[in-house]
Amino acid sequence: MVVNGLNDFIFHKCPNSVKTIPICGEPGTKYLVDGCSFINTIVKQTTWVFGGQWKEIKEKIEKTVAGLLEEGCGAIFVVPHDEDKVTRADLDQIRVGLEFISQHNKLPTSDFYQSSVGVYVFLGQVLKHYCGDKIEVICSVADYEFEVAAWAKVRECTGLLTDNMEYVVMNTAPCYLLSSLNLPAHTVTMIDRAMLTRHVGLKEGTLPLLSCLLGNAHMPPDKLKQFHRKLSSGLTTIKDGGSAKLNPVLDILPRICMYVRPHTAQFPMLARTVFNDSERAGELEAVVGRYQLAEVEEEGWLPGGAPPEAPLYNVQVYEDVCARQRSCTSVPFVRDLLYSYTYEQGCTVEYQPKTPSMTLYQPIRQACYSVVLGPNASVTENCAGRNTQTVPCGELRGRVDLAAASGEEKKWGVFVECLGVTFSAALAAELPTQFLGLCCILNYWYHSEQIDLQTWEVDALIAQAVSQYAKDVPSIQRILVTVVNPRAITLSAQFARGVEAVLQTASITGLPLEPLLPHHYFDGRLFSFYYYLASQGSTVEALCDNDSERVELFAFLKMVIKEQNLAYKNDKKESRRSIVPEYESVSDSSESEGEEEKDDEDEGVDVEPVSEDDDTVFKPPHYDVITSHHDVITSPHDVIPSDKEMASPDEEVPRFRQDSTGSAVFELARLAMQAPLYPSATVRTKRLSDKENHMTNGGGPLAKRSKSVAD
């Protein structure tokens, strides 16, 4: 979300408003950090296209927070509740880029579209669980930009660290450029709002009106073409690329300022001049009021919007849901279901999948809808702002006796019901905690007919999770991926959507979220590396670095993933899909076909590691020679010694840590009676969207942000 051309004007026509100052100029300095700008800066420093360098992102988050605290600054982080909207230009770039990768097996350019699947949720959870005792973390509820500015004002922050120039024209804390933050030099760049207003000859309180007449997300430039055409009459055009073109800011802005000065609060006359319609004065006044944060002046302000009229659920429940989302105790999911019966998902980078991830995980979401809204409701699902459909709530499978369960057992029971997990609770209890999310997703994939999956692809996913290189960021960064496969990118993106589904399910059941975060069990760089090795026929032993403990852990995880609990065989006598048979070793094997089938049936058997002298040891393919080769891993047998610290499957590890935040707000006991957590939705009435609620009630959040990119 940007103000049309304001960046160019500030840096080219008003450089005196840009000042470099010390980060912590005085005691008590407290910054509010724009989480969207913060995570985008971090993601740009990683090869996100491989599916997410989660450990690397987590480390960068922690280092930045530690650096701010070392400067003596307090910090409040506000993280977005939804994903960035994707423009048509982004989608075109994705299509062209994936076609290039499919033909050349390498990235097209360094600026290839960076997918942001789950990154905002991950940011909030990392800040809460790993930095929460030192900083304050807030997740937005309805309108991210509005809430960032509002919290900076309510918390009386010294400044707002952001790269979004929209905050410069809002009545909030002074703006500091996050991209200019230099912790080693102890400096940051400030945008002096007072200097800017003096330069254009306006009062500081008139900047919101100026932004509306320039064009912003809530007053798009397309609606202002006629007004801008009037103001540009008689102006000399400038040359741009050989054609005459008028710069809408550098040329028009002075005239807009001259027009604003005498008509600051005369909205009917402004609407008549700008839109040729005085009845749109209310629309213009509402947007100006939003930028002035008039709503925040009210005592006891909290974001989220008032519940719709005649709510179908207890208002206290809605307020509790908003509070849990604000505190990052749950991931953003339930509030939109309660408020407007909607679910929105952003763009996913997928190349010719059998089933898009939006459809792949729909059964899980439908089960979650049933838990929250009841089986008779329906939810409007929206994918990337384009594909919209209404789906009914699903029915719980009834495989778990919820009536006999209580407490943690009931939470786990609902979790299993929604995800369709087919491995037993006993196996889940034996799992090392950090691999539960991995096993839930791959178990769902393995028994689903909606995804084409080969055994060696499952092996690659398990191998990257148990890899000795997964232990820390330096080890991961030494991996060199020279072959990029579009299929690996697709699986990585769909896996990230699976993580999202698991976290959403855990949120409605009240299970702890931290053990399910993806940095515990997935890294996109490692997956691309092992995907290529497995596709070339690498043995399981080679994928596990010839380490007996890793081979044993690998076999146990694969057994859990393929497990089909006997209690579920009433409706699943056999797996609903067949996996491609195990690939053969790259070397000649002396085993008979019968012996291979026997080994395939018994996944839990310990496998002896292959000796270094054995001819069956995997020979890594040739990789390009690069400089500083001692700092780069090109084979699973290079440099790093085997790590014996990996948890053994025989070690009893609790499935979850105790959640210090207490039980979920949802009354899971009602599930035993096949009743929703909230009163029946059969009498559902039309819900107001956030934008409609704002326009009709004169307050509340407006529409969510979108990029201002011309189609």
DRENTOR-361754 format. One record per residue (C-alpha): x, y, z. Coordinates in steps of 0.05 Angstrom, whole numbers, plus 5000, padded with zeros to 4 digits. Layout:
# residues N
XYZ ...
This chain:
# residues 711
500050005000 503250654978 501451384966 502051524892 509051794877 510552044948 517251674952 519852034890 517652704916 520852614985 527652374960 528152814898 524653464915 525053484991 531653165012 532053605074 526453175104 531052555102 535752545162 540652035190 540552015266 542951555322 538550945334 537851085408 538451835417 535851845488 533851375545 526951075538 527151025462 521850535438 520550335366 514549995335 516949545279 512749435217 512948675212 511248675137 517249105119 521548735169 520348035142 520648255070 527648545083 529747875113 526647445058 530247845004 536847615036 535046875028 533746424968 526446364987 524646044920 527245374946 521345334994 523545715056 530145765093 526445745160 532445655205 536146225170 530046685175 529246515249 536546675262 536147345226 529847535265 533247375331 539647745313 535848375293 531748375357 538048265398 541448845362 535749325377 535749125450 543349205455 542449925430 538050035491 531650095451 524949795469 521249445412 514049285394 513048845332 506448845295 505748265246 500648185189 494847715196 494247585121 498747495060 500548015009 495848054951 498947824885 498248254823 497348014752 504548224738 506947764795 502947184766 505847294697 512847314726 511546664763 509146304700 514946544658 519946374713 517345664724 517545524649 524745764649 526545314708 523144714674 527444814612 534145014643 533844734715 536345394744 533346044769 531846554715 534047184752 535847384823 529247764829 524747164814 518247224852 519247064925 513546654953 511246845022 507346225042 506646235118 512246735129 508047235169 505346695215 512346435224 514847135242 509547225296 510846545327 518446625327 517847315360 512947045411 516546405430 523846615423 523747365437 517147465473 520147575542 524148175516 519348515468 511848595456 508848225397 502048405367 498548075308 493748495268 486548295267 482948635209 486649215176 494249155181 496649845161 491450195203 493249785264 500749895256 499650645257 494650595313 498950175359 504850645348 500451215372 497050845429 503750575456 506851275449 512851005410 518951435394 518551215321 515750725271 520850295235 518050165165 519350215091 512150395075 511551135060 504051125073 505551205148 508851885133 501952185118 498451855177 497552175246 502251695281 509351655308 515251935266 517451465210 524351145206 526650745146 527550015166 531949875106 536750415131 537550105200 545050025210 546349675276 554049665270 554050415256 548450545306 544550975257 537751005223 534451475172 528551895195 523152215151 521952895182 514453005175 514753725199 520153905147 515953565092 509653965109 513554625112 516554475044 509754375011 506654955049 501554545088 499854405160 501753715186 494453525197 492953615123 497553065098 491952535100 487752965052 493853065008 494952315003 487652214982 488152724926 494752424903 491851724904 492651154954 489950454966 483250714990 482751264938 485850944876 489151394824 484251134771 478651504807 482652154805 484452174731 479652734714 481753144774 489153054757 487753224684 484753894706 490754064749 495853864695 492854344644 498354804617 504054414650 510154234608 511053494598 517653144609 521252644566 521251934590 523951394545 523051814483 515651964495 512352564527 509852394596 507452794655 510352614723 504052574767 507552794831 513453234815 509053664769 502053604798 503453584873 504854334881 498154494849 494653984893 497654324954 495255004930 488354714922 488354374990 490354985032 483755365030 479154755027 481754305083 475154115115 470254275059 468853555038 462453684997 465954194954 472153754948 467953164927 464353584875 470953824846 474653154850 469052674831 463753134802 459252834856 458153194923 454752574951 461552234955 463752725008 462452195062 467151695027 472652215023 471652425095 471851695119 478551565085 481552215111 479052035181 482451355175 489151675160 488152165218 486751565264 480551905291 477751235315 483851115359 482351735400 476551355432 477951075500 479050325504 480450245429 482049545405 482549305333 478048785303 471649155289 465149065326 461748385317 456348375263 449348535285 445447955316 451647515322 450546765317 455546645373 457146925441 460347615435 465247435490 467746855448 469047325389 472947795434 476947225462 478646985391 481047685373 485147715437 488547045422 490147265351 492947935375 497547575425 499747055372 497046505417 493346255356 494646355282 489946815242 484246365219 478246345266 476747085270 474947145195 470646525200 466646825257 466347525229 464547395156 464746645142 470746735096 477546435085 482946765043 489346455016 494846794978 498746574917 502545924917 508345794869 506345134837 508244824770 503144364738 500744034803 495643474799 491643854851 492944584872 494344664946 487945064955 484044434936 489043934966 487844165038 480444345030 478043725068 482243935129 479344645127 472244375120 473243955182 475844575219 469844975194 465344445225 468844505292 468145255293 461445385258 457744715259 456344225202 450644635172 454545265155 458245445091 464545855081 466746295023 473846125003 478146604962 484746424930 489646984911 483947484906 481247154843 478246464850 472246474897 467745894916 462945724972 464245055006 460044695059 462944505127 465443795129 463343255176 468042975229 469842265214 467941995282 474141575288 475941835357 471341725417 471042455439 465742315491 470541875530 476442355522 478042945566 483143505570 489243385528 486342745499 480443135472 485043655440 489143115407 482742755385 480043365349 486843505319 487042795291 479842845266 480943475227 487643275196 485442565180 491742285214 492041525206 497741355253 495941155324 496641575387 501841075412 506341205352 505241955359 507541915431 513941585409 515442115357 520942615374 516843255383 520243635326 517843135273 510443125289 508743665238 512743305184 509242645197 502342955198 503243285130 506642685096 501542205126 496042625095 499742635028 501241895030 493941695038 491042224992 488942104920 489642844904 497242864900 502042484855 507642254900 513341774888 516841394943 523541724929 520242404937 517842205006 524941965021 527742645001 522943005048 524742535106 532242575090 532543325093 529143305161 534042815192 540143075155 546443235195 546643905158 539844105185 542744225254 544644965244 544845525193 552345505176 551744775157 545644905113 548945495079 554845055058 550044645014 550544834941 544244724899 546144754826 540144404797 533344714811 527344284794 520344594786 517343964816 521444074879 519144794882 511844564876 512644044931 516044554976 510345044966 505044524977 508744285039 508745005065 501245025055 500944375094 504644705152 499445255149 493744745153 497044395213 497945055251 490745265236 488244595262 492644645324 489945345337 482645135340 484244555385 488744935433 495044515422 501744875428 504245165362 511745215373 513344475363 509744495296 513645085267 517244885201 524345055223 524244415264 523343955204 523944305137 528944715097 527844875024 535144885006 536344205037 530143925004 532344144934 539143834948 536443164972 530943164919 536243164865 540342624899 534142184909 531942284837 538642014815 537541364853 541241494917 540140954970 536941095037 543640975070 546941495027 541341995039 542441885114 549942005108 551441275123 549741415196 546240815230 542341255278 539641685221 537841075181 534040805241 530541475252 528941515177 525740825178 521640995240 518941645210 517241295145 513540755184 509441285220 507841645155 505441005121 501940735183 494440605178 491640495247 487139885253 481740305286 480840675220 480040075174 472440095175 472740645122 479940545098 481539815088 487239985042 491040605025 486841014977 492741094930 498740694909 505740954917 510740824863 515140234885 521740354919 527140564870 533140114862 540140274885 544640634836 549240034839 547739314822 544038944877 544638204892 538038184928 532337814896 525538124881 522437734937 527437994987 526138714964 518638614974 519838345043 524138945062 518739405035 513439085079 517539155143 519339895148 521139875221 527139405214 533839695230 538239765169 545739655175 549840245150 553740145087 561240125098 565640635064 569140075025 562739794997 561439894924 554140084939 556040734972 552641294934 557241664886 554942394884 553842694815 558643214787 557543924811 560444564784 567244754813 566645394854 571445814894 572545684968 570344964958 571944795030 566045225052 561044895007 557844205012 556643874945 555743164970 552542855031 559342575050 563243225050 566843565107 561843555164 562742955210 556642535229 552742835286 550742355341 546242835377 539942685336 534342425380 533241675375 526241405362 527040975424 527741595467 521141785499 519642505483 513142835503 508742985444 507943715465 510744175516 505844445566 502445065539 503345625590 497846025560 492445545584 486945175549 483645395485 477545835488 473545325448 469044835485 471344185454 466643775497 460943955451 464143565396 462242925432 454943115421 456343285347 454744015363 458744615338 462745035386 458045605371 450445615361 447745335296 449445715233 443145485196 440046165210 446146505180 444947225158 448947645110 455347875143 458448555131 465448555103 470648975139 470149515086 462449535087 462449565162 467150165161 463150545109 456350415142 458350525214 463451085202 469050695234 472550025238 477749725192 477649825117 479449335062 485948955066 492149205033 493749084960 499649254917 498749864873 501249564809 497849704743 495349094705 
